[in-house]
């Protein structure tokens, strides 16, 4: 009985968390492809539909490559 109540409460709160998130088409650019070195000395800027991202030599994408 307690397990069933716990599961119902968990699903209720999970449903509220998922419904609170909304899809947005905002682009987040983390680099500028027209500016050389905007990803630091070891990375390059990749243009994507979701926004520009830095591609680093070790494969991580972020703001700058160190």
C-alpha positions in Angstrom: 0.0 0.0 0.0 2.8 2.4 0.9 4.7 1.5 -2.2 1.7 2.1 -4.4 1.2 5.6 -2.7 4.8 6.4 -3.2 4.6 5.4 -6.9 1.6 7.6 -7.5 3.2 10.6 -5.8 6.4 10.1 -7.8 4.4 9.9 -11.1 2.5 13.0 -10.1 5.6 15.1 -9.4 7.4 13.7 -12.5 4.4 14.8 -14.6 4.5 18.3 -13.2 8.3 18.6 -13.9 7.9 17.4 -17.5 5.0 19.7 -18.2 6.8 22.7 -16.8 9.5 22.4 -19.5 8.7 24.1 -22.8 10.4 23.8 -26.2 12.0 27.0 -27.4 13.6 27.9 -30.8 16.1 30.3 -29.2 19.6 29.9 -30.5 22.5 29.9 -28.1 25.7 30.8 -29.8 28.8 29.9 -27.8 31.2 31.1 -30.5 31.3 33.3 -33.6 32.4 31.5 -36.8 33.5 34.9 -38.3 35.9 35.7 -35.5 39.2 33.7 -35.5 40.1 32.3 -32.2 36.7 32.6 -30.6 37.1 29.0 -29.3 40.6 29.5 -28.0 43.8 28.5 -29.6 43.0 24.7 -29.8 39.4 24.7 -31.1 37.2 25.8 -34.0 33.7 27.1 -34.3 31.0 24.8 -35.8 27.8 26.3 -37.2 24.7 24.3 -36.2 21.0 24.7 -36.4 20.8 25.0 -32.6 23.6 27.6 -32.4 27.3 27.7 -32.9 29.5 25.5 -30.7 33.2 25.2 -30.1 34.7 21.9 -31.2 37.8 21.0 -29.2 40.6 18.6 -30.0 39.5 16.3 -27.3 35.9 16.2 -28.6 34.2 18.4 -26.0 31.9 21.2 -27.0 31.5 24.3 -25.0 32.4 27.9 -24.7 36.2 27.8 -25.1 38.7 25.0 -25.6 41.6 25.0 -23.2 
